[in-house]
């Protein structure tokens, strides 16, 4: 997830704080819409940021993602480690 992580770091450094809050555990999450936003603003390759977000949604959710893309995944504490492994 190098593109998503780089966009996340730039957004965080710029003070971006429009992360949605998960309905079930009240943690900050990344949604498809947020990936589009930070990809557009903080990356030269928005498509890769969005695709990496969708890939992670598939990994973190045990059920298939439908066309609505209404899913989310939490901002993992080990985000840098995940980005290196991917």
Steps between C-alpha positions, in 0.01 A plus 500: 500500500775749436279749313220494756746529787688790338172686439394425859828642638474815287137550602585453868796740478277757329246477784236304307258371760194405300530131585162338561439330833403133498145440619587193704823582685530878455846484337614712206469317169579536133207482262491489122402869496789599727744303286374692197542831683849443637604340170388808311653752739811323628612264223610513141323169442145509636406176323768301685398651835138399441594153374719436806213612721264256328756220530527562873124508540494155343771381740350645818139402426405135492216553254525611136483868418203593291478769234381765749839517673335587830770325700782629715808381679662632815822694490730222619753574771762314296419684175871545412568130552206406280615733226847341499358149483265567212 
